C-alpha cells in the first residue's frame, strides 16, 4: 500500500503570521470608466431612428404594393364588367331584336283597337328598356348616317330643308351607345 505524498512545509502552517499577498485589484488607470449617460441615450436614440426609418420604408413599400394591387383589381373589375356587358349583349340581343319586330307589328296593326295596341306597345318598350334597349329619339334636323338609314326621299319645298329628315318610317333602337337597328327615314332632296 502506498501513502499519498505530503505537501511541502510552509511557514504560515506553523503558526507564523500570514503575509498579505499582493492585491489583484487593477490600478486606478485600468479601472472601467463609467459610461457617459448622454452617450448611452444618444446610442439608443440612433438605434430607434434606424429602426423607425426601416419601419417607414417597409410601410411605404407595402402602401405602394397595396395601391398597385388595388389598381390591378379595379382594372380586372372593369374588364369583367365590360366582358359581362358584351356577353349579355350577345345573348340578349337576338331576343331583344325579336321584341323590336313584335313592337313594329303591333304598331302597324293598331287600326281598330288603338288602346289595346298602344298598351301592348308600351309594355314591350318597357321590357326592352329594362334590358338596356332604347329607341333612337326622333329629332328634326340633318340626316345622321351613324344612327339612321335612308329608305326614301321626298322633294323639299325649300332649299334649306335639303338633307334633313322628312319623316321616320321605322324606329331605330340602340343598346348603350351601340346602334342595334338604325332608324329608317325619308330624307328631303332637291326638287
C-alpha positions as CSV (number, residue, x, y, z in Angstrom):
1,X,0.0,0.0,0.0
2,X,1.3,3.4,-0.9
3,X,0.9,6.6,1.0
4,X,-0.1,9.8,-0.5
5,X,2.6,12.4,-0.8
6,X,2.8,15.1,1.8
7,X,2.8,18.7,0.8
8,X,5.9,20.7,1.5
9,X,6.1,22.7,4.7
10,X,5.3,26.4,4.5
11,X,5.8,28.9,7.3
12,X,2.2,30.0,7.6
13,X,1.3,26.5,8.5
14,X,3.4,26.5,11.6
15,X,1.5,29.4,13.2
16,X,3.6,32.1,11.7
17,X,1.7,35.1,10.6
18,X,0.4,35.0,7.1
19,X,1.8,37.7,4.8
20,X,-0.7,39.5,2.8
21,X,-0.5,38.6,-0.8
22,X,-0.4,41.5,-3.2
23,X,-3.9,42.5,-4.2
24,X,-5.1,41.7,-7.6
25,X,-7.1,44.9,-8.0
26,X,-6.4,46.8,-11.1
27,X,-4.6,50.0,-10.8
28,X,-6.6,53.2,-11.0
29,X,-5.7,53.7,-14.6
30,X,-7.1,50.3,-15.5
31,X,-10.5,50.6,-13.8
32,X,-13.5,50.8,-16.1
33,X,-14.6,54.2,-16.9
34,X,-18.3,54.7,-16.1
35,X,-20.4,55.1,-19.3
36,X,-21.5,58.6,-20.2
37,X,-25.3,58.6,-19.8
38,X,-25.7,61.0,-22.6
39,X,-23.7,58.8,-25.0
40,X,-25.9,55.8,-23.9
41,X,-29.1,57.7,-24.6
42,X,-27.7,59.0,-27.9
43,X,-26.8,55.5,-29.0
44,X,-30.3,54.3,-28.0
45,X,-31.9,57.2,-29.9
46,X,-29.8,56.4,-33.0
47,X,-30.9,52.8,-32.9
48,X,-34.5,53.9,-32.6
49,X,-34.1,56.3,-35.5
50,X,-32.7,53.5,-37.7
51,X,-35.5,51.1,-36.7
52,X,-38.1,53.8,-37.3
53,X,-36.6,54.6,-40.8
54,X,-36.6,50.9,-41.6
55,X,-40.3,50.6,-40.5
56,X,-41.1,53.7,-42.5
57,X,-39.5,52.2,-45.6
58,X,-41.4,49.0,-45.0
59,X,-44.7,50.9,-44.6
60,X,-44.1,52.9,-47.9
61,X,-43.3,49.7,-49.8
62,X,-46.5,48.0,-48.5
63,X,-48.5,51.0,-49.2
64,X,-47.3,51.1,-52.8
65,X,-47.9,47.4,-53.2
66,X,-51.4,47.8,-51.8
67,X,-52.1,50.7,-54.3
68,X,-50.8,48.6,-57.2
69,X,-52.9,45.7,-56.1
70,X,-56.0,47.9,-55.8
71,X,-55.3,49.4,-59.3
72,X,-55.0,45.9,-60.7
73,X,-58.1,44.8,-59.0
74,X,-60.0,47.8,-60.4
75,X,-58.8,47.1,-63.9
76,X,-59.9,43.5,-63.6
77,X,-63.3,44.6,-62.3
78,X,-63.7,47.0,-65.2
79,X,-62.7,44.3,-67.7
80,X,-65.1,41.8,-66.1
81,X,-67.9,44.3,-66.3
82,X,-67.1,45.0,-70.0
83,X,-67.0,41.3,-70.7
84,X,-70.2,40.7,-68.9
85,X,-72.0,43.5,-70.8
86,X,-70.6,42.2,-74.1
87,X,-71.7,38.6,-73.2
88,X,-75.2,39.8,-72.2
89,X,-75.5,41.8,-75.4
90,X,-74.6,38.8,-77.5
91,X,-77.1,36.7,-75.6
92,X,-79.9,39.1,-75.2
93,X,-79.6,41.0,-78.5
94,X,-81.3,38.4,-80.7
95,X,-84.3,38.2,-78.2
96,X,-84.5,41.9,-77.9
97,X,-84.4,42.3,-81.7
98,X,-87.3,39.9,-82.0
99,X,-89.2,42.0,-79.4
100,X,-88.5,45.1,-81.6
101,X,-90.0,43.4,-84.6
102,X,-93.0,42.4,-82.5
103,X,-93.4,46.0,-81.4
104,X,-93.4,47.1,-85.0
105,X,-96.1,44.6,-85.9
106,X,-98.3,45.7,-83.0
107,X,-97.9,49.4,-84.0
108,X,-98.8,48.6,-87.6
109,X,-101.9,46.6,-86.6
110,X,-103.3,49.2,-84.2
111,X,-106.0,50.2,-86.7
112,X,-109.2,49.1,-84.9
113,X,-108.3,48.9,-81.3
114,X,-105.7,51.5,-80.7
115,X,-106.0,51.5,-77.0
116,X,-105.0,47.8,-76.7
117,X,-102.2,48.2,-79.3
118,X,-100.8,51.2,-77.5
119,X,-100.9,49.3,-74.2
120,X,-99.0,46.3,-75.6
121,X,-96.5,48.6,-77.4
122,X,-95.8,50.5,-74.1
123,X,-95.3,47.2,-72.3
124,X,-92.9,46.0,-74.9
125,X,-90.9,49.2,-74.9
126,X,-90.7,49.0,-71.1
127,X,-89.4,45.4,-71.4
128,X,-86.8,46.5,-73.9
129,X,-85.7,49.4,-71.7
130,X,-85.4,47.0,-68.8
131,X,-82.6,45.3,-70.7
132,X,-80.9,48.4,-71.9
133,X,-82.5,48.8,-75.3
134,X,-83.8,52.3,-76.0
135,X,-85.4,54.0,-79.0
136,X,-83.3,56.3,-81.1
137,X,-85.0,59.6,-80.5
138,X,-86.9,61.3,-83.3
139,X,-85.2,64.6,-83.8
140,X,-85.7,67.0,-86.7
141,X,-82.6,68.1,-88.4
142,X,-80.0,66.7,-90.8
143,X,-79.7,63.1,-91.7
144,X,-77.3,61.2,-89.4
145,X,-75.8,58.1,-91.1
146,X,-74.4,56.8,-87.8
147,X,-77.9,56.2,-86.4
148,X,-80.2,56.4,-89.4
149,X,-80.8,54.6,-92.6
150,X,-82.4,56.5,-95.6
151,X,-85.1,54.4,-97.2
152,X,-86.6,57.0,-99.4
153,X,-86.7,60.7,-100.4
154,X,-89.2,63.5,-100.5
155,X,-88.9,66.6,-102.6
156,X,-88.1,69.6,-100.4
157,X,-90.3,72.6,-100.5
158,X,-87.4,74.9,-99.8
159,X,-83.7,74.6,-100.4
160,X,-82.8,75.0,-96.7
161,X,-84.5,71.6,-96.0
162,X,-82.4,69.5,-98.4
163,X,-80.6,66.8,-96.4
164,X,-83.0,67.0,-93.4
165,X,-85.2,64.2,-92.2
166,X,-88.7,64.3,-93.7
167,X,-90.3,61.5,-91.7
168,X,-89.5,58.4,-89.7
169,X,-90.6,55.2,-91.4
170,X,-89.4,52.8,-88.7
171,X,-88.0,53.5,-85.3
172,X,-84.4,52.7,-84.5
173,X,-83.0,51.1,-81.3
174,X,-79.7,51.2,-79.5
175,X,-78.2,49.4,-76.6
176,X,-76.0,51.8,-74.7
177,X,-74.1,53.7,-77.4
178,X,-74.3,50.9,-80.0
179,X,-77.0,51.1,-82.6
180,X,-78.8,47.8,-82.9
181,X,-81.2,48.8,-85.6
182,X,-80.8,52.2,-87.4
183,X,-83.8,54.5,-87.6
184,X,-85.3,54.2,-91.1
185,X,-86.2,57.6,-92.5
186,X,-87.1,59.5,-95.6
187,X,-84.9,62.5,-96.4
188,X,-85.7,65.8,-98.2
189,X,-83.9,66.2,-101.5
190,X,-83.8,69.0,-104.1
191,X,-86.8,69.1,-106.3
